[in-house]
Structure formats: structure tokens, C-alpha cells
Amino acid sequence: VVVLVMVVLARGSSAPSPATAPRELAVTSIPPGASVTLVDRGVATVVGETPITIPLETSRPYDLVLALPGHKTSIYYLAGDQLAPLTLDLRSLVVPARVVE
């Protein structure tokens, strides 16, 4: 899986300002292997599976969607300026099996 991150620099600037500089967000899940989708400005992109490290700009918020077969899909809001490593426990989100007669 390839993740593309574009940083737009102001003309004449040689580096992004600290407010927009990309930071890496480490995301892990229990159990591991959850599909991770990043929603950035309304555009959803599958970025991989947990554990994963995602480069994000700190100038805007994101939604993070985790999906794992047999578990409920979870959506998390990320404030761009308050990124911290995430460990998400999906064990309590198990979908009960249905009995088919």
C-alpha cells in the first residue's frame, strides 16, 4: 500500500512551518490487522493495516476509520494539532454471530 502525502509550500519558503509540518501518527489495534482508512477533507483513502504509522499535517483535523472482520467499524476524530500515538482496543466491539436455521 502506498501513501501519498503532499505538502504545499508557500512561495519563497524552503520548509513547512511548524504548524503545518507533517507528524507521524502511530496507530495500533488489539487485535492487530484492522484496515485503516484516513478521511481527509471528505476524501477517504485506505492507508493500510494496523500497526501502521501515518504522516499527517497538523494544520487540519482528520477522521480515522478502523475495520476488522467480526468487529464493528469504528470512527475516530483526530485534531491535527493534538496527534498522539493511538492503541485502539477492538475486542469490545465484537459483532455477535447470528444463528441461521
PyMOL commands that set and color helices and strands:
alter all, ss='L'
color gray80, all
select helices_A, chain A and resi 80-82+91-93
alter helices_A, ss='H'
color red, helices_A
select strands_A, chain A and resi 22-30+35-40+43-49+52-57+62-67+74-78+86-89
alter strands_A, ss='S'
color yellow, strands_A
deselect
rebuild
show_as cartoon
